[in-house]
Amino acid sequence: MTQTRPAKLPLILAAASFGFTIVQLDVTIVNVALAAIGREFSAPTAGLQWVVDAYALLLAALLLSAGTLGDRFGPRRVFLAGLALFAVSSAACGLAQDVAQLILSRAVQGAAAALLVPPSLALIAHAAAGDDKARAWAVGWWTAAGGVSIAAGPVIGGLLIGALGWRWVFLVNLPLCLAGAAMTLAFVPEIPPREKRPLDLPGQALGFLALAGLVAAMIEGGHRGWGGPLTLGLLVAGLAAAAAFLAVEARSAHPAVPLATFQARRVWSAVVVGVSVNFSYYGVIFVLGLFLQRSAGYGAVQAGLAFLPLTATFIVSNLLSDRIAARFGSARTMAGGLLVGAVGYVLTSRLSADSAYWAMVPGFLLIPAGMGLAVPAMTSALLASVDRHESGTASGVLNACRQAGGAAGVAVMGALAAGGPERIAAGLRVSGLIAAVVLLGAAWVAGRSESRQSVAA
């Protein structure tokens, strides 16, 4: 490897991390703005759920094909296109005049986010080609930047709302996208297309319809009743699309999701862990944002600052995860992190509208501490279980499944918290317990993958 690449790698990493940071930031920054959006637009909880889930759904569905687009047109071009579309859609979010416009703009924003994630990793991989240690270092920092931004989103959102209003939760992306584009144009070299693999359009369309149908059924079921015709129709449509998706992918020469990848136990156990972490975290954070402002009476700034412990322990545990995994193994580190997070959710489930803030802090510290341990170990377990030539596809599938899990978490737990302050507080209690049970199940799956691996060895 030449000496130029290591020298330029930090600058390329910074440019690529801008894209990933923006994507992750917009997953959670909106949560503390939901109360203000609901008041201005007189939006019910179902509408607020779609403000969050429209973004997550498009991101999840289009991640399956975004890597292929990078291969066909070059990752730098696709990355710059993603930044431009993200800036335009963020402006549309900030200027929305009703909740329908906001939901539509959030969907476009999610599509733009999908164009940023796989190309940003490809830019790093190309810059560190031939140097495994440099690549691991860069990917570690890329992951940490995204993890910190997702945890810091509510804090930043609360401060922006207090100073400038909820619309700036979206408008703040404009200078960030501009800075990312400027750094990319200045420091990232043009990378020629590597492969002309065709897009799996039928699989892509069916995957989106399956996700949208199932998530819509969960949202509407919580508001219109689980036996209502609309809910049942959406559920049937989602399940039919999911069945068709599996059939198409099994026969496709270039599937968006290679089903054979999931034959390895450690691969699907990593996916189960990823889905469980996002389902629990996205769902509980959605309800917490409403609880703090509508039930506990916090202002937007107070609510944002209340989330601060969720950021601090994530950074520490994320940095410790690799060392712990090196000593105890990825599976045990995943399981341990999930157990820590489950305890945090149980503590959070005990909160009531009149709880003092100090009673919230232990849960707010343990949830990200567990997540910060589990997620890097989950990624390492996945990459160690697939051929290196399939690592990009496997990572794309994992991230798509995680985003789908997050959308499902918002749908399920948001439905439990639909209503007035008392209903929101009750929804938080049930949501915390659901999250704990989900993580305990995922910890069992992670532990089983370790024991099976040991037996096979």
C-alpha positions as CSV (number, residue, x, y, z in Angstrom):
1,M,0.0,0.0,0.0
2,T,1.2,3.5,-0.8
3,Q,1.9,6.1,1.9
4,T,-0.7,8.5,0.5
5,R,-3.7,6.5,1.6
6,P,-3.0,6.5,5.4
7,A,-2.2,10.2,5.2
8,K,-5.5,11.0,3.5
9,L,-7.6,8.5,5.4
10,P,-8.6,10.8,8.3
11,L,-9.9,13.4,5.9
12,I,-11.8,10.8,3.9
13,L,-13.1,9.3,7.1
14,A,-14.3,12.7,8.3
15,A,-16.2,13.3,5.0
16,A,-17.8,9.8,5.1
17,S,-18.7,10.2,8.7
18,F,-20.6,13.4,8.0
19,G,-23.1,11.4,5.9
20,F,-23.5,8.6,8.5
21,T,-23.8,11.1,11.4
22,I,-26.6,13.0,9.6
23,V,-28.4,9.7,8.9
24,Q,-28.2,8.5,12.5
25,L,-28.9,12.0,14.0
26,D,-32.2,12.2,12.2
27,V,-33.4,8.9,13.5
28,T,-33.7,10.3,17.1
29,I,-33.4,14.1,16.9
30,V,-37.1,14.4,16.0
31,N,-38.3,12.7,19.2
32,V,-38.2,15.7,21.4
33,A,-39.9,17.8,18.6
34,L,-43.0,15.5,18.4
35,A,-44.9,17.3,21.2
36,A,-44.5,20.7,19.5
37,I,-45.3,19.2,16.0
38,G,-48.4,17.6,17.5
39,R,-49.6,20.9,19.0
40,E,-48.9,23.0,15.8
41,F,-50.6,20.6,13.4
42,S,-53.1,19.1,15.9
43,A,-51.7,15.7,14.9
44,P,-52.8,12.5,16.8
45,T,-50.2,10.0,18.0
46,A,-50.6,8.0,14.8
47,G,-49.5,10.9,12.8
48,L,-46.5,11.4,15.0
49,Q,-45.6,7.8,14.6
50,W,-45.6,8.2,10.8
51,V,-43.3,11.2,11.2
52,V,-40.7,8.8,12.7
53,D,-41.5,5.7,10.7
54,A,-41.7,7.2,7.2
55,Y,-38.0,7.9,7.6
56,A,-37.1,4.5,9.0
57,L,-39.2,2.6,6.5
58,L,-37.7,4.2,3.4
59,L,-34.2,3.9,4.9
60,A,-34.7,0.2,5.7
61,A,-36.2,-0.7,2.3
62,L,-33.8,1.2,0.1
63,L,-30.7,0.1,2.0
64,L,-31.1,-3.2,0.2
65,S,-30.3,-1.6,-3.2
66,A,-28.2,1.4,-2.3
67,G,-25.0,-0.6,-2.3
68,T,-25.7,-1.8,-5.8
69,L,-26.2,1.8,-6.9
70,G,-22.8,2.7,-5.5
71,D,-21.3,-0.2,-7.5
72,R,-23.0,0.9,-10.7
73,F,-22.3,4.6,-10.6
74,G,-19.4,5.0,-8.1
75,P,-19.8,5.5,-4.4
76,R,-18.6,9.1,-4.4
77,R,-21.3,10.1,-6.9
78,V,-24.0,8.3,-5.1
79,F,-22.8,9.8,-1.7
80,L,-22.9,13.3,-3.1
81,A,-26.4,12.7,-4.6
82,G,-27.5,11.4,-1.2
83,L,-26.3,14.6,0.5
84,A,-28.0,16.8,-2.0
85,L,-31.3,15.0,-1.7
86,F,-31.0,14.9,2.1
87,A,-30.5,18.7,2.2
88,V,-33.6,19.3,-0.1
89,S,-35.8,17.0,1.8
90,S,-34.7,18.4,5.2
91,A,-35.6,21.9,3.9
92,A,-39.0,20.5,2.9
93,C,-39.5,19.1,6.4
94,G,-38.6,22.4,8.0
95,L,-41.1,24.3,5.8
96,A,-43.9,21.7,6.0
97,Q,-47.4,23.3,6.5
98,D,-49.2,20.2,7.8
99,V,-48.4,16.8,9.1
100,A,-49.0,15.1,5.7
101,Q,-46.4,17.3,4.0
102,L,-44.0,16.5,6.9
103,I,-44.5,12.7,6.6
104,L,-44.0,12.8,2.8
105,S,-40.8,14.9,3.2
106,R,-39.5,12.5,5.9
107,A,-40.0,9.6,3.5
108,V,-37.9,11.4,0.9
109,Q,-35.3,12.1,3.7
110,G,-35.2,8.4,4.5
111,A,-34.6,7.5,0.8
112,A,-31.7,10.0,0.8
113,A,-30.3,8.5,4.0
114,A,-30.2,5.1,2.3
115,L,-28.0,6.6,-0.4
116,L,-25.5,7.7,2.2
117,V,-24.8,4.7,4.3
118,P,-23.3,2.0,2.0
119,P,-21.4,4.5,-0.1
120,S,-19.8,6.1,3.0
121,L,-18.5,2.6,4.0
122,A,-17.3,2.0,0.5
123,L,-15.3,5.3,0.5
124,I,-13.6,4.2,3.7
125,A,-12.8,0.7,2.4
126,H,-11.3,2.1,-0.8
127,A,-9.2,4.6,1.1
128,A,-7.8,1.9,3.4
129,A,-7.5,-0.8,0.8
130,G,-4.6,-3.2,1.6
131,D,-4.3,-2.1,5.2
132,D,-6.6,-4.2,7.4
133,K,-5.5,-2.3,10.6
134,A,-6.3,1.1,9.1
135,R,-9.6,-0.1,7.8
136,A,-10.6,-1.5,11.2
137,W,-9.6,1.8,12.8
138,A,-11.6,3.9,10.3
139,V,-14.7,1.7,10.5
140,G,-14.5,1.8,14.3
141,W,-14.6,5.6,14.3
142,W,-17.3,5.6,11.6
143,T,-19.5,3.4,13.8
144,A,-18.7,5.4,16.9
145,A,-19.7,8.7,15.2
146,G,-23.0,7.2,14.2
147,G,-23.7,5.7,17.6
148,V,-22.9,9.0,19.4
149,S,-25.1,11.0,17.1
150,I,-28.1,8.7,17.5
151,A,-27.7,8.9,21.3
152,A,-27.2,12.7,21.2
153,G,-30.1,13.4,18.9
154,P,-32.7,14.2,21.6
155,V,-30.2,16.4,23.4
156,I,-29.4,18.4,20.3
157,G,-33.0,18.5,19.3
158,G,-34.1,19.9,22.7
159,L,-31.6,22.7,22.6
160,L,-32.5,23.6,19.0
161,I,-36.2,23.7,19.8
162,G,-35.7,25.8,22.9
163,A,-33.6,28.4,21.0
164,L,-35.1,28.4,17.5
165,G,-38.2,26.2,17.3
166,W,-38.9,22.6,16.1
167,R,-38.4,23.4,12.4
168,W,-34.7,23.8,13.1
169,V,-34.5,20.1,14.0
170,F,-34.6,19.6,10.3
171,L,-33.1,22.8,9.0
172,V,-29.8,22.2,10.9
173,N,-29.1,19.5,8.3
174,L,-28.5,22.1,5.6
175,P,-25.1,23.3,6.8
176,L,-24.2,19.8,7.8
177,C,-24.9,18.5,4.3
178,L,-23.0,21.4,2.8
179,A,-20.0,20.7,4.9
180,G,-20.1,17.0,4.1
181,A,-20.3,17.8,0.3
182,A,-17.5,20.3,0.5
183,M,-15.2,17.8,2.3
184,T,-16.1,15.0,-0.1
185,L,-15.4,17.2,-3.2
186,A,-12.1,18.4,-1.7
187,F,-10.6,15.2,-0.2
188,V,-12.4,12.1,-1.6
189,P,-11.0,10.9,-5.0
190,E,-13.3,9.8,-7.7
191,I,-13.8,6.0,-7.5
192,P,-14.8,4.2,-10.8
193,P,-17.8,1.9,-10.8
194,R,-16.7,-1.6,-9.9
195,E,-19.6,-3.8,-11.0
196,K,-22.6,-3.7,-13.2
197,R,-24.8,-5.9,-11.0
198,P,-28.5,-5.3,-11.9
199,L,-30.9,-3.9,-9.4
200,D,-33.4,-6.4,-8.0
201,L,-36.4,-4.1,-8.6
202,P,-39.1,-6.8,-7.9
203,G,-37.5,-7.8,-4.6
204,Q,-37.0,-4.1,-3.7
205,A,-40.6,-3.3,-4.4
206,L,-42.0,-6.3,-2.5
207,G,-39.7,-5.7,0.4
208,F,-40.9,-2.2,0.8
209,L,-44.6,-3.2,0.5
210,A,-44.1,-5.9,3.1
211,L,-42.5,-3.5,5.6
212,A,-45.0,-0.7,4.9
213,G,-48.0,-3.0,5.2
214,L,-46.9,-4.6,8.5
215,V,-45.8,-1.4,10.1
216,A,-49.0,0.4,9.0
217,A,-51.1,-2.5,10.4
218,M,-49.4,-2.1,13.8
219,I,-49.9,1.7,13.9
220,E,-53.5,1.5,12.8
221,G,-54.3,-1.5,15.0
222,G,-53.4,0.6,18.1
223,H,-55.8,3.3,17.1
224,R,-58.6,1.7,15.1
225,G,-58.7,-1.7,16.8
226,W,-56.9,-4.9,15.8
227,G,-60.1,-6.4,14.3
228,G,-60.9,-3.4,12.1
229,P,-61.1,-3.9,8.3
230,L,-58.3,-1.5,7.6
231,T,-55.9,-3.1,10.1
232,L,-56.7,-6.6,8.9
233,G,-56.4,-5.5,5.2
234,L,-52.9,-4.0,5.9
235,L,-51.8,-7.0,7.8
236,V,-52.9,-9.4,5.1
237,A,-51.3,-7.2,2.4
238,G,-48.0,-7.0,4.3
239,L,-47.9,-10.8,4.9
240,A,-48.7,-11.5,1.3
241,A,-45.9,-9.1,0.1
242,A,-43.5,-10.7,2.6
243,A,-44.3,-14.2,1.2
244,A,-43.9,-13.0,-2.4
245,F,-40.6,-11.3,-1.4
246,L,-39.1,-14.5,-0.1
247,A,-40.3,-16.5,-3.2
248,V,-38.8,-13.9,-5.5
249,E,-35.5,-13.6,-3.6
250,A,-35.1,-17.4,-3.6
251,R,-35.2,-17.5,-7.4
252,S,-33.5,-14.3,-8.3
253,A,-30.0,-14.4,-9.9
254,H,-29.1,-11.1,-8.2
255,P,-31.3,-10.9,-5.0
256,A,-31.4,-7.8,-2.9
257,V,-31.3,-10.2,0.1
258,P,-29.3,-13.4,-0.5
259,L,-31.2,-15.8,1.7
260,A,-28.3,-18.3,1.8
261,T,-26.4,-15.7,3.9
262,F,-28.7,-16.5,6.8
263,Q,-27.9,-20.2,6.9
264,A,-25.0,-19.5,9.3
265,R,-26.3,-19.4,12.8
266,R,-24.1,-16.5,13.9
267,V,-25.4,-14.4,11.0
268,W,-29.0,-14.7,11.8
269,S,-28.3,-14.4,15.6
270,A,-26.5,-11.1,14.9
271,V,-29.6,-10.0,12.9
272,V,-31.9,-11.0,15.7
273,V,-29.8,-9.0,18.1
274,G,-29.8,-6.0,15.8
275,V,-33.5,-6.0,15.3
276,S,-34.1,-6.4,19.0
277,V,-31.9,-3.5,20.0
278,N,-33.5,-1.2,17.5
279,F,-37.0,-2.3,18.3
280,S,-36.5,-1.7,22.0
281,Y,-34.5,1.6,21.7
282,Y,-36.5,3.4,19.0
283,G,-39.8,2.4,20.6
284,V,-39.0,3.4,24.1
285,I,-37.3,6.7,23.0
286,F,-40.4,7.6,21.0
287,V,-42.6,7.1,24.1
288,L,-40.1,8.8,26.4
289,G,-40.1,11.9,24.3
290,L,-43.9,12.2,24.7
291,F,-43.7,11.1,28.4
292,L,-41.2,13.7,29.5
293,Q,-43.2,16.6,27.9
294,R,-46.8,15.6,28.1
295,S,-46.8,13.5,31.3
296,A,-43.9,14.8,33.4
297,G,-44.3,18.4,32.2
298,Y,-40.8,19.0,31.0
299,G,-40.1,21.7,28.4
300,A,-38.3,20.9,25.1
301,V,-34.9,22.0,26.5
302,Q,-35.4,20.1,29.8
303,A,-36.5,17.0,27.9
304,G,-33.5,17.2,25.6
305,L,-31.1,17.6,28.5
306,A,-32.8,14.7,30.4
307,F,-31.6,12.4,27.6
308,L,-27.9,13.4,28.3
309,P,-27.0,10.2,30.3
310,L,-28.2,8.2,27.3
311,T,-25.2,9.7,25.4
312,A,-22.4,9.5,27.9
313,T,-22.5,5.8,28.8
314,F,-22.9,4.9,25.1
315,I,-19.5,6.4,24.3
316,V,-17.7,4.6,27.1
317,S,-19.3,1.2,26.5
318,N,-18.7,1.5,22.7
319,L,-15.0,2.1,23.2
320,L,-14.8,-0.8,25.7
321,S,-16.7,-3.3,23.6
322,D,-13.8,-4.5,21.4
323,R,-11.6,-5.1,24.4
324,I,-14.3,-7.1,26.2
325,A,-15.1,-9.1,23.1
326,A,-11.4,-9.9,22.6
327,R,-11.4,-11.5,26.0
328,F,-14.8,-13.1,26.3
329,G,-15.9,-13.5,22.6
330,S,-18.5,-11.5,20.6
331,A,-21.5,-13.7,21.5
332,R,-20.9,-13.3,25.3
333,T,-20.3,-9.6,24.9
334,M,-23.6,-9.3,23.0
335,A,-25.5,-11.3,25.6
336,G,-24.0,-9.3,28.4
337,G,-24.8,-6.0,26.8
338,L,-28.4,-7.1,26.2
339,L,-28.8,-8.1,29.8
340,V,-27.5,-4.8,31.0
341,G,-29.9,-3.0,28.6
342,A,-32.8,-5.2,29.8
343,V,-32.2,-4.1,33.4
344,G,-32.2,-0.4,32.2
345,Y,-35.6,-0.9,30.5
346,V,-37.1,-2.6,33.6
347,L,-36.0,0.5,35.7
348,T,-37.5,2.8,33.1
349,S,-40.8,0.9,33.2
350,R,-41.1,1.9,36.9
351,L,-41.3,5.6,36.2
352,S,-44.5,7.6,36.7
353,A,-45.4,11.2,35.9
354,D,-44.3,12.5,39.3
355,S,-41.0,10.6,39.4
356,A,-38.0,12.7,40.3
357,Y,-35.3,13.0,37.6
358,W,-32.8,11.1,39.8
359,A,-35.1,8.1,39.6
360,M,-34.8,8.2,35.8
361,V,-31.0,8.3,35.6
362,P,-30.1,4.7,36.4
363,G,-32.2,3.4,33.5
364,F,-31.0,6.1,31.3
365,L,-27.4,5.0,32.0
366,L,-27.8,1.3,31.7
367,I,-29.8,1.3,28.4
368,P,-27.0,2.8,26.3
369,A,-24.3,1.1,28.3
370,G,-25.8,-2.3,27.2
371,M,-26.4,-1.1,23.6
372,G,-22.9,0.2,23.3
373,L,-21.5,-3.2,24.3
374,A,-23.8,-5.3,22.1
375,V,-23.8,-3.4,18.8
376,P,-20.0,-3.4,18.0
377,A,-19.9,-7.1,19.1
378,M,-22.9,-7.8,16.9
379,T,-21.2,-6.2,13.8
380,S,-17.9,-8.1,14.5
381,A,-19.8,-11.4,14.8
382,L,-21.6,-10.8,11.5
383,L,-18.4,-9.9,9.6
384,A,-16.5,-12.8,11.0
385,S,-19.2,-15.2,9.8
386,V,-19.3,-14.3,6.1
387,D,-16.8,-14.3,3.3
388,R,-15.1,-10.9,3.0
389,H,-16.6,-10.5,-0.5
390,E,-20.1,-10.8,1.0
391,S,-19.4,-8.4,3.9
392,G,-21.0,-5.4,2.2
393,T,-24.2,-7.3,1.3
394,A,-24.4,-8.8,4.8
395,S,-23.9,-5.4,6.5
396,G,-26.6,-3.9,4.2
397,V,-29.0,-6.6,5.2
398,L,-28.2,-6.2,8.9
399,N,-28.8,-2.5,8.8
400,A,-32.0,-2.8,6.8
401,C,-33.3,-5.3,9.3
402,R,-32.3,-3.0,12.2
403,Q,-34.1,-0.1,10.7
404,A,-37.2,-2.2,10.1
405,G,-37.0,-3.3,13.7
406,G,-36.9,0.3,14.8
407,A,-39.9,1.2,12.7
408,A,-41.8,-1.8,14.3
409,G,-40.8,-0.6,17.8
410,V,-42.2,2.9,17.2
411,A,-45.4,1.3,15.7
412,V,-46.0,-1.1,18.6
413,M,-45.0,1.1,21.6
414,G,-46.4,4.3,20.1
415,A,-49.8,2.6,19.9
416,L,-49.6,1.7,23.6
417,A,-49.0,5.3,24.4
418,A,-51.7,6.9,22.3
419,G,-53.9,9.3,24.3
420,G,-53.5,11.7,27.1
421,P,-50.8,12.0,29.8
422,E,-52.0,9.1,31.9
423,R,-52.1,6.8,28.8
424,I,-48.6,7.9,27.8
425,A,-47.3,7.1,31.3
426,A,-49.0,3.7,31.3
427,G,-47.6,3.1,27.8
428,L,-44.1,3.8,29.0
429,R,-44.5,1.2,31.8
430,V,-45.6,-1.5,29.4
431,S,-43.1,-0.5,26.7
432,G,-40.2,-0.8,29.1
433,L,-41.2,-4.3,30.1
434,I,-41.7,-5.3,26.4
435,A,-38.2,-4.0,25.6
436,A,-36.7,-5.9,28.5
437,V,-38.4,-9.2,27.4
438,V,-37.3,-8.7,23.8
439,L,-33.6,-8.1,24.9
440,L,-33.7,-11.2,27.2
441,G,-34.9,-13.3,24.2
442,A,-32.1,-11.8,22.0
443,A,-29.5,-12.6,24.8
444,W,-30.7,-16.2,24.8
445,V,-30.3,-16.4,21.0
446,A,-26.8,-14.8,21.2
447,G,-25.8,-17.3,23.9
448,R,-27.1,-20.2,21.9
449,S,-25.0,-19.2,18.9
450,E,-21.9,-19.2,21.1
451,S,-22.6,-22.6,22.5
452,R,-23.4,-24.1,19.0
453,Q,-20.2,-22.5,17.7
454,S,-18.2,-24.1,20.6
455,V,-19.7,-27.5,19.9
456,A,-19.0,-27.2,16.2
457,A,-15.3,-26.3,16.9
